[in-house]
Amino acid sequence: MAIPKSYKGADLIGRKVRPTHDIRNGGGCGISPDTVCTIVSVVRGHGFTIKSEKCPCCGQYAYIARVHREDLDLIPEN
């Protein structure tokens, strides 16, 4: 489910999302479409900052800034 434009930034912080394609940050860390991420912040005009969940094997995670709304799918809350 894509993120509707009617959702305000404050409503999206803390929500779980998945990328629609491979995304990489400036440091070279990348995430794939099966990675569950959390929206950390929303900056109007600059997109979302997301944080991936820790890898169960190595414990690494990634922060990726300036991610566009169209590049993320919202995971429904239960």
TABEL-V393641 format. One record per run of one state. SS is the DSSP state (helix for helix, strand for strand, loop for the rest). FROM is the first residue (numbers start at 1). TO is the last residue. If there is no record, write none. Layout:
ss/from/to
SS/FROM/TO
SS/FROM/TO
This chain:
ss/from/to
loop/1/1
strand/2/2
loop/3/8
helix/9/12
loop/13/15
strand/16/19
loop/20/22
strand/23/24
loop/25/29
strand/30/31
loop/32/35
strand/36/43
loop/44/46
strand/47/52
loop/53/62
strand/63/67
loop/68/68
helix/69/71
strand/72/74
loop/75/78
